[in-house]
Amino acid sequence: MSVPQNLRYAKSHEWVRVEGDTAVVGITDHAQHELTDIVYVELPAVGDRVEAGKECAVVESVKAASDIYAPVSGDVVAINDELTSAPELVNQDPFGKGWMFKIKVSDPAEVNDMLSPSDYAHHIGA
């Protein structure tokens, strides 16, 4: 399983890449691998306020539907519209083209509370 060193991770298998005051959010390679073929992604709307640890999106695979939790609190400022017509991007490139949404972070300390790459790797037994 790939665990990029430039990201922070939630125990619920979301990742965050901080770009200024914005957090780009997606699900990890481990999560997409467990879900298998993702066939549908329901994202929050731009302007939605999300709260760390609360459900904010859904992915459906051939196996099951799974909630996606906001790893940090803030306002959704962008969504990856490509996932509407190509949800398989989450499987193909979970850390790149498969990103899900961007949050303008309201509490930067929440990012520091997330798992480091080595802690996440330990969490998934990698």
Secondary structure, 3 states (H helix, E strand, C coil): CCCCCCCEECCCCEEEEEECCEEEEEECHHHHHHHCCEEEEECCCCCCEECCCCEEEEEEECCCEEEEECCCCEEEEEECCHHHHCCCHHHHCCCCCCCCEEEEECCCHHHHCCECHHHHHHHCCC
